[in-house]
Amino acid sequence: MKNRTVEILAPAGSYESMVAAVNAGADAVYIGGSRFGARAYANNLDEETMVKAIDFMHLHGCRIYMTVNTLVKEKEMSDLYSYLKPYYEAGLDAVLVQDMGAFTYIRKHFPDLPVHISTQMTVTGKYSARDLKALGAVRVVPARELSLKEIREIYDDTGLEVETFVHGALCYCYSGQCLFSSLIGGRSGNRGRCAQTCRLPFDAEQNGKYVNKKNEKYILSLKDLCTLDLIPDILEAGVCSLKIEGRMKSPRYTAGVVSIYRKYVDLYLKEGRAGYHVEKADRDALLALFDRGGQSQGYYHTHNGRDMVVLKEKPEYRDVDQELFDYLERTYVNVEKKIPVTGSAYIAVGKPGYCSVSDTAGNTAWEESQPAEEAKNAPMDAERIRKQLSKTGDSMFTFTDLNVECEGNVFMPVQALNKMRREVLEKLQDEILSGYRRNSSVPPTKEEERAPEKADLEERPEFTVFVQTKQQFEMVLGKFKMYRKLSERSYGIYLAAESFDAQEWKKLADRCHEAGVRCYLMMPRIFRKEAEQYFRKQMELLTSAGFDALGIGSMEEPGFLREAGIELPMYFDQGMYSWNHLAGAAMERYGADRLTIPVELNEREIRDSGVQGEMIVYGYLPMMISAQCIRKTTLGCSGKPEIMWLKDRKDMRFPVVNQCRFCYNTIYNSAPLSLLGLSEQVTGLKPNAVRLNFTVEEPAAAGEILDAFFEEYGMSEKAAEPPVLRNQFTRGHFKRGVE
């Protein structure tokens, strides 16, 4: 491990935080520009300041990564080239991306710019990491929920650089899969505008009874991550970059956390496990810097657990460690770290003065001045000249050693010495930065930036339904048998892999086919070891079931299915985001035979995107997919799927389903999406399928809803709104969209 490169990666929500991070010992920072970053409310940098920041980091021998980790709308894609070009040319070290369109665009037009896969892309294993590496990624930031064993497998299998979070806030939801803030208030986490709805109080209900204690309402708010004790484990799992969360926090916080992690990384690299010990004072300092209700070690050793949840309200007042704060301000925040250089100067009568400087990396520059004069009175000695040349002032440099040699009774005007020093240091700065500059970008053509026209369909859109329960399946299949007599089109049923046992697959698929209905298996939204082991065990049943296609919920699944030899068509679900035509094309290359139109885009944005696919016209949209479990937190693990409800301060009730087969929770919106009455607008978008998602609905209610949608979307007749939907639905983002 002593020869291993380890990076402490600090958050920089502002220029001041970036400087504080470097002063405290960070090797790199991640920072947002004026657009495309997942922290829209941080003090993100404008172009001039960002270029200045890139230069600052490089002069200090550090790296700077810029966040381009939001989903990108079609109209924004044409701005991406001009936005990134000055940073690329200045030597930006890498970008973090979520959007597959942005990923492929950057790889093509900025070929020398390394791409890091953001945790927002929800990489949960080696299969997605392997595929993303093949597309050009050099680093992956996997989902924060992964265990050390899963992280090690990614590293061993792919050899990718692996970056993981080691300190700071934890999201309740798998990053990139959260629509809570988006659907409640239009502030999308996928656009860097999360309102942190999960930090609010909620009541948990089951069977009409509250099941959480009155003083334990913060059941979606996780304690902050602190991994000081796990640094040896994390590094030995193959992680090369230790990422600190906190772009919305102060420079003082950044400096404090970085300085402590710097101390312990250095301790481990020097002493190994045998000499590794964490002092209580440093744990206390981290809590003093920020405490929302305690700390946990996150998911590295634990899949989920009550002890990771805040539960109780944060006290309104707590003691402030002013001595610590003053120390951090004095030591790291309100100081300027100088770059050490060595130099030599030669001054001789009648000859131009000469000065050369070098930094610790071996960069060198030299400069001449006007010829030195013969001193008429008191000649200058070497020490006086050395003192004058050493006055680096506002420069970023400081001399650690400066050798001066004089020949004769020399005199050199102070202005001339200052000019020589200033110009030689400017030359050294240019020499250092020249090694980072690039000019190899590839401008896009107009054709590349234009979304293709959507193709006219040869037949009417397929009518599909997703079902979560056997009772829903029976109801839908019975309806479809009747509908086929009324309207000739394709019909399809998606079976939820979380709910339908593998032993049932073939029987249910056969019944669909006998009725002239296609049958699909919807894979889980999160594909980790539980899912991989399950499907490996059921592989024979999967290959023989006769499914017409597989619904794909995770970036992990295409690679797994290819390796397993499954050659069924793959229909990507809405969590496999295609917000722009380049993302749609990238997802098709990734394996998609059909896409699902994003639920956060409005009608106009869908049309502009050029993306053609399946459109969800009804259903409780999943707002959170979490490794945590509401049932386990409140009542303990039951080991079986159940429906619970969360109630917020406005008495809105959100259904929660624990998907025990794959060990994750899904929290759904309080009201279902319904585009009933909008079929003309929907069909105008030329979807190749329209889908209803049934999750927590009782079969009778689902039947009423299905009939109404078939009447409108299947028969092109005006449908009466079923009683179950009256004043109890949302149009989602179809009209409003997100910022």
C-alpha angles and dihedrals in degrees: 000000000000091000093045119111110233122186126205103206116199132196117245112192089165140015089258091055090050092054091046090051092053092046090052094052108269117158094204142000134212115217141171129239125209093285146023096031128129093232103061092167098053120101090267119187129253120226098270094047093045092054088048089051092051090053092046093054094047093048087056092048093249134124130240126205123191124214114235088157105132129098108263125225119222095249090054097051093080089059095055096084097052090042096055100034099084092046092047091051091047090057106260105187099218146332128230113222139188102171115082090210092054089046095055092039093054093046090054102041100032101036097171095049113102115229123216119196110235122227083242088078090066098229105185104170153356097289096064091038089053092050093046091050089054088055091054108272115146099187136029130203101201126205111292089234095070122114124233089254092055091047091050090052091054091051096044093046101044108019087222120150106260122210121187136178114256103171141021140036122359123209117226090221129059101267112258093024098076120109097158098106090037098054095039099046111359094254105126123207086205087063098045094257104107113160092203093238089167090069091067125093121267137180119224119218134189124179090352095306130108110242103183123077119256092247093046104069099126093085096142095047113095126205116250120270119251119173106170090126092048100052093106091049094047095049092046089053088067100264113148101177124052107204123205117203121219119098089147093054132088129274087247091058091047092050094047096050094042093050092053095047089046089056094052098041089053090046092053094045089052103038105020121211093318093065098035116117130149118221119225091228090064093050088050091049091055091051090048090055093054134349123172094169110318136306136270137189090244123218101324093105101008131061093206139319150170091251089067092059124088093217097168128071117264112252113255091228134030133167116273120222095222092171091059092045092050091049092052093047092048097043105037114005106047097039136080117227110222126216111238117233137169125216149175132209134193122198121181132168111264094007131098113263115249131206130174128184134190134188128216092265092060099256110147137190135174137194138187128218133199116294116282117248130226107262112245095197125356112015120216116251126211093259094055091049091046092053091050095048091046092062096100092165113174092002118115089234134084128188116239090177130010121177116198126189123190129194119198130345094318132189124187123174112247089234090058092050091048091049092051092049093046094049096045091051090048089051090050090050090051090047092052094047095043089072089064100044120109136187101175103105118135114222114225122241121238090247091058092054095050119090113232120248113263112253120243110246120244091215138021117284115276114256109226137175130196114213130195100186139044090239091056090049092053092049095048095046090051091050093047091054088058095041093055089064091054103040129025108221139106119285127195139183124205115208116209108238089210092063111027116075118232090238088064098049100090095042092051093044090050091051090051092050092048087056093048092252126130118235125212133181114223108215119218121280089232118044113193136136093300090056095041093052091046095052094043088054091048097040095115091051090047094053093046099041094089097229114175093217142342124245109226119214102167139048086232098063104070092058093045092050093048092051090048090053095244108153101181120131112269121224109195115220125223094271087067092078123221105170097155138027093259091053089049091051091046091051090050089054087047088060109277117147089177132016130209115230111244116259094216095063122088125228095270094046091050090052092047093049094067088218113143120194149101116330125210107223099170139022150087100281116223108247099180135020107193138179085212120087124219090200092053093045095051108026105007130257115312096180092225134089115265138166119240131168135228118208121199131204091276092053092251110152122215121194116230124198122191108215097205097176090068097020104240138113127233118204112197131202117270092242129034124248110249126183092177107142092028100080093120091057092043096049089046086067089062099231115184090218140013118212138197117202116210114192118142098007120120111241095248093053091044089052092055091049093047092051092052093050092046091051091054104031098030102036100025091233128132108263128209113238108253114241092242090064101044108128089339105097141073133222087220111204097326090108105021108031122186132284 
